[in-house]
Amino acid sequence: MKLQTEIPLKSPQHNQIDYSSKLLLFGSCFSENIGAKFEYFKFQNTVNPFGILFHPLAIENLVTRAINKDYYSKNELYFHNEQWSCLDAHSKLNTASKEDLLHSLNYHIDKTYDQLKSATHVIITLGTGWVYRHIASDKIVANCHKLSQKHFLKELLSVEQITESLEAIVSLIKSVNPEVSFLFTVSPVRHIKDGFVENTQSKSHLLTAIHQVVEPREQFYYFPSYEIMMDELRDYRFYKSDMLHPNTTAVNYIWEKFTTVWLSKDALETLEKVSSIQSRKAHRPFNSNSQAHQDFLNKLQKDIENLKLEYSFFDFK
């Protein structure tokens, strides 16, 4: 008996990820989940330098500013609830100091520019097609930072708007990094605050737009994380208690699917070595002074040093 439908997955003929790859991830909180996996297994990756970005126009805006070195000025910052914020970035960048926020934003402009130039893979996870337009500036924002709803208009991006935004992102990045590969996916997190029907409408716009852009021959790929969650993991036991976000089991499952398709054979072998080291580092001994434990630590350190001979950027601190 087969008790589960499976999404067919196909590895790309070229451009698989290995430990020499430099990964840059943008997008929804699911990017953070996958980015945490890359971090745990010691890949060279950067996740959401400006924080979580839910829709493509937010990503396009920051990519544009990074490539054009369009630095922020003080008049683009807002003070609310004793915090300074920027409507283009996530609240994780918020600070009590206007100068600190401005420095952080412009530091990330420079850093993101460098990462865009050196990235081998840009992974973009879209969360929603619903956006908020700031009435005073007539600008679509990335985050409302709990400002009053009266300052914003809510809009649903059309398939054409999303497609144009993705094409702009691709064109901008390729202008400074022609060889980069793009991997698109849609977040399995449901944005129920928008409404059940509205969430489905939003996801359908994202999916349709992405498939207007995807073209493996041009190094533009799609990974079906949304479909795996909706179809293979079709059960609320794979969600957190809010019944909206994938739980640890679901994230691990989707990550395993991702690795079988996107990681090279050599990368998978190295990943197993890293996994072994990480598991042993988490070990808590009954007697830390015993000879057995000292031998265990010595073997662990030797394995780390051997691995760092091949991958000098590994840091197991």
C-alpha positions as CSV (number, residue, x, y, z in Angstrom):
1,M,0.0,0.0,0.0
2,K,1.1,3.5,-0.8
3,L,-0.3,5.9,1.8
4,Q,1.2,9.1,0.5
5,T,1.4,11.0,-2.8
6,E,4.9,12.2,-3.6
7,I,5.9,15.2,-5.6
8,P,8.3,14.1,-8.4
9,L,11.6,15.8,-8.0
10,K,14.3,16.2,-10.7
11,S,17.9,17.3,-10.0
12,P,19.3,20.1,-12.2
13,Q,21.8,18.9,-14.8
14,H,24.2,21.6,-13.7
15,N,24.7,24.1,-10.9
16,Q,24.1,21.8,-7.9
17,I,25.1,23.2,-4.6
18,D,28.4,22.1,-3.0
19,Y,30.6,23.5,-0.2
20,S,32.3,25.9,-2.6
21,S,29.0,27.5,-3.4
22,K,28.1,30.9,-2.1
23,L,24.4,31.1,-1.3
24,L,22.3,34.2,-0.8
25,L,18.7,33.7,0.4
26,F,15.9,36.3,0.3
27,G,12.3,36.1,1.3
28,S,9.8,34.8,3.8
29,C,10.4,33.1,7.1
30,F,10.7,29.8,5.3
31,S,14.0,31.2,3.9
32,E,15.1,31.5,7.5
33,N,14.2,27.8,8.1
34,I,16.2,26.6,5.2
35,G,19.0,29.1,5.8
36,A,19.3,27.7,9.4
37,K,19.9,24.3,7.9
38,F,22.6,25.6,5.6
39,E,24.2,27.4,8.6
40,Y,24.1,24.2,10.7
41,F,25.8,22.2,8.1
42,K,28.4,24.9,7.5
43,F,27.6,26.0,4.0
44,Q,28.7,29.5,2.9
45,N,25.4,31.3,3.1
46,T,23.7,34.6,4.0
47,V,20.0,34.8,4.8
48,N,17.9,38.0,4.6
49,P,20.4,40.7,5.3
50,F,17.5,43.1,5.7
51,G,15.3,40.7,7.6
52,I,12.3,38.7,6.4
53,L,10.8,40.0,3.2
54,F,7.4,38.6,2.3
55,H,6.8,39.8,-1.3
56,P,8.8,40.3,-4.4
57,L,8.7,44.1,-4.6
58,A,10.4,44.3,-1.2
59,I,13.2,42.1,-2.5
60,E,13.4,44.0,-5.8
61,N,13.7,47.3,-3.9
62,L,16.6,46.3,-1.7
63,V,18.4,44.5,-4.5
64,T,18.0,47.7,-6.6
65,R,19.3,49.9,-3.8
66,A,22.3,47.5,-3.1
67,I,23.4,47.4,-6.8
68,N,23.0,51.1,-7.2
69,K,24.6,51.9,-3.9
70,D,21.5,53.9,-3.1
71,Y,22.2,54.6,0.6
72,Y,19.4,55.5,3.1
73,S,19.0,59.0,4.6
74,K,17.5,60.0,7.9
75,N,14.3,61.2,6.4
76,E,13.5,57.7,5.3
77,L,13.3,56.4,8.9
78,Y,10.3,56.4,11.2
79,F,10.0,56.7,15.0
80,H,7.3,54.6,16.6
81,N,6.9,52.8,20.0
82,E,10.3,54.2,21.0
83,Q,12.0,52.5,18.1
84,W,13.4,53.8,14.8
85,S,12.5,51.7,11.8
86,C,12.6,51.6,8.0
87,L,9.6,50.6,6.0
88,D,11.9,48.8,3.6
89,A,13.3,46.4,6.2
90,H,12.2,44.0,8.8
91,S,11.8,45.0,12.5
92,K,14.8,42.9,13.5
93,L,16.9,45.9,12.3
94,N,14.9,48.4,14.5
95,T,16.9,50.3,17.1
96,A,16.4,53.0,19.7
97,S,19.1,55.1,17.9
98,K,18.4,56.7,14.6
99,E,22.1,56.8,13.8
100,D,22.6,53.1,14.6
101,L,19.7,52.1,12.3
102,L,21.0,54.3,9.5
103,H,24.5,52.8,9.9
104,S,23.1,49.3,9.9
105,L,20.9,49.8,6.7
106,N,23.8,51.3,4.8
107,Y,26.2,48.7,6.0
108,H,23.9,46.0,4.6
109,I,23.6,47.9,1.3
110,D,27.4,47.5,0.9
111,K,27.4,44.0,2.2
112,T,24.5,42.8,0.0
113,Y,26.2,44.4,-3.1
114,D,29.3,42.3,-2.4
115,Q,27.3,39.2,-1.8
116,L,25.3,39.6,-5.0
117,K,28.5,40.0,-7.0
118,S,30.0,36.8,-5.5
119,A,26.9,34.5,-5.1
120,T,26.8,31.3,-7.1
121,H,23.1,30.7,-6.1
122,V,20.4,33.2,-5.2
123,I,17.4,31.5,-3.5
124,I,14.2,33.5,-3.3
125,T,11.2,32.3,-1.3
126,L,8.0,34.3,-1.8
127,G,5.4,34.4,0.9
128,T,2.5,36.5,-0.3
129,G,1.2,38.7,-3.1
130,W,-0.6,41.0,-0.7
131,V,1.3,44.3,-0.1
132,Y,0.7,47.5,1.8
133,R,1.1,50.9,0.1
134,H,2.2,53.8,2.3
135,I,-0.3,56.6,1.5
136,A,2.0,59.5,2.3
137,S,4.8,58.3,0.0
138,D,2.7,56.3,-2.4
139,K,5.3,53.5,-2.0
140,I,4.8,49.8,-1.4
141,V,6.5,48.8,1.9
142,A,8.2,45.7,3.1
143,N,7.0,46.0,6.7
144,C,4.4,48.3,8.4
145,H,6.2,48.1,11.8
146,K,2.8,48.3,13.6
147,L,2.1,51.8,12.4
148,S,-1.6,52.6,12.2
149,Q,-3.5,50.9,9.4
150,K,-4.8,54.4,8.4
151,H,-1.4,55.1,6.9
152,F,-1.6,52.2,4.4
153,L,-3.7,50.8,1.6
154,K,-3.8,47.0,1.1
155,E,-3.4,45.6,-2.5
156,L,-3.0,42.3,-4.2
157,L,-0.2,42.2,-6.7
158,S,-1.3,40.9,-10.1
159,V,0.5,38.0,-11.8
160,E,2.0,40.5,-14.3
161,Q,3.3,42.7,-11.5
162,I,5.0,39.8,-9.7
163,T,6.4,38.5,-13.0
164,E,7.9,41.9,-13.9
165,S,9.4,42.2,-10.4
166,L,11.0,38.8,-10.6
167,E,12.4,39.6,-14.0
168,A,13.8,42.9,-12.7
169,I,15.5,41.1,-9.8
170,V,17.1,38.6,-12.2
171,S,18.2,41.3,-14.6
172,L,19.6,43.5,-11.8
173,I,21.6,40.7,-10.3
174,K,22.9,39.3,-13.6
175,S,24.1,42.8,-14.4
176,V,26.8,42.4,-11.7
177,N,27.0,38.6,-11.7
178,P,26.2,37.0,-15.1
179,E,26.9,33.4,-14.0
180,V,24.6,33.2,-10.9
181,S,21.8,30.6,-10.7
182,F,18.4,31.4,-9.3
183,L,16.2,29.1,-7.3
184,F,12.6,30.1,-6.7
185,T,10.2,28.6,-4.2
186,V,6.9,29.5,-2.5
187,S,6.6,29.5,1.2
188,P,4.3,26.8,2.7
189,V,3.4,29.2,5.5
190,R,-0.3,30.2,5.1
191,H,-1.0,34.0,5.6
192,I,-4.4,33.5,7.1
193,K,-4.5,37.1,8.4
194,D,-5.3,38.0,4.8
195,G,-8.2,35.5,4.8
196,F,-8.4,31.9,3.7
197,V,-9.6,32.6,0.2
198,E,-7.3,35.6,-0.1
199,N,-4.3,33.5,0.9
200,T,-5.1,30.9,-1.8
201,Q,-5.5,33.7,-4.3
202,S,-2.2,35.2,-3.3
203,K,-0.3,31.9,-3.5
204,S,-1.8,31.2,-6.9
205,H,-0.5,34.6,-8.2
206,L,3.0,33.8,-6.9
207,L,3.1,30.3,-8.4
208,T,1.8,31.5,-11.8
209,A,4.3,34.4,-11.9
210,I,7.3,32.2,-10.9
211,H,6.5,29.7,-13.6
212,Q,6.5,32.6,-16.1
213,V,10.2,33.2,-15.2
214,V,11.5,29.7,-14.5
215,E,13.7,28.4,-17.3
216,P,16.4,25.7,-16.4
217,R,18.3,26.5,-19.6
218,E,18.8,30.0,-18.3
219,Q,19.7,28.7,-14.8
220,F,16.3,29.7,-13.3
221,Y,14.9,26.8,-11.3
222,Y,11.9,26.0,-9.1
223,F,11.7,23.9,-6.0
224,P,8.2,22.8,-4.9
225,S,8.4,23.3,-1.1
226,Y,4.8,24.6,-1.1
227,E,3.5,21.6,-3.0
228,I,5.4,19.2,-0.7
229,M,3.8,20.8,2.3
230,M,0.3,20.9,0.8
231,D,0.4,17.4,-0.7
232,E,2.9,15.1,0.8
233,L,2.5,16.5,4.4
234,R,-1.3,16.9,4.2
235,D,-1.9,16.7,7.9
236,Y,-2.0,19.2,10.8
237,R,0.5,17.1,12.8
238,F,3.1,18.7,10.5
239,Y,2.2,22.2,11.7
240,K,3.2,24.2,14.7
241,S,0.5,24.9,17.3
242,D,-0.7,28.0,15.3
243,M,-1.7,25.5,12.5
244,L,0.0,27.9,10.0
245,H,3.7,27.3,10.2
246,P,5.5,24.0,9.3
247,N,6.9,22.4,12.4
248,T,10.4,21.0,12.9
249,T,9.4,17.6,11.4
250,A,8.0,19.3,8.3
251,V,11.0,21.6,7.8
252,N,13.4,18.6,8.2
253,Y,11.3,16.6,5.7
254,I,11.4,19.4,3.1
255,W,15.1,20.0,3.7
256,E,15.8,16.3,3.1
257,K,13.9,16.5,-0.2
258,F,15.9,19.6,-1.1
259,T,19.2,17.9,-0.4
260,T,18.4,14.9,-2.6
261,V,17.9,17.3,-5.5
262,W,20.1,20.2,-5.0
263,L,23.2,19.0,-3.2
264,S,26.0,17.4,-5.1
265,K,27.3,13.9,-4.2
266,D,30.4,15.3,-2.6
267,A,28.4,17.9,-0.7
268,L,26.2,15.1,0.7
269,E,29.2,13.2,1.9
270,T,30.7,16.3,3.6
271,L,27.3,17.1,5.1
272,E,27.3,13.7,6.8
273,K,30.7,14.4,8.3
274,V,29.6,17.8,9.5
275,S,26.4,16.3,10.9
276,S,28.5,13.8,12.9
277,I,30.6,16.5,14.4
278,Q,27.6,18.7,15.3
279,S,25.9,15.7,17.0
280,R,29.0,14.9,19.0
281,K,29.5,18.5,20.0
282,A,26.0,18.5,21.4
283,H,26.8,15.4,23.5
284,R,26.7,15.9,27.3
285,P,28.9,13.4,29.3
286,F,28.0,11.8,32.6
287,N,31.6,12.4,33.7
288,S,33.5,15.1,31.9
289,N,36.7,14.2,33.7
290,S,36.8,10.5,32.6
291,Q,39.5,9.2,30.3
292,A,36.8,8.0,27.9
293,H,35.4,11.5,27.5
294,Q,38.9,13.0,27.0
295,D,39.5,10.4,24.3
296,F,36.1,11.4,22.8
297,L,37.0,15.1,22.8
298,N,40.4,14.4,21.2
299,K,38.9,12.3,18.4
300,L,36.3,15.0,17.8
301,Q,38.9,17.8,17.6
302,K,41.0,15.7,15.2
303,D,38.0,15.2,13.0
304,I,37.3,18.9,13.0
305,E,40.9,19.8,12.1
306,N,40.9,17.2,9.3
307,L,37.7,18.7,7.9
308,K,39.1,22.3,8.2
309,L,42.1,21.3,6.1
310,E,39.7,20.9,3.2
311,Y,37.3,23.6,4.1
312,S,39.2,26.4,5.9
313,F,36.0,28.5,6.4
314,F,34.4,25.9,8.7
315,D,33.9,27.3,12.2
316,F,32.6,24.9,14.9
317,K,32.9,27.3,17.8
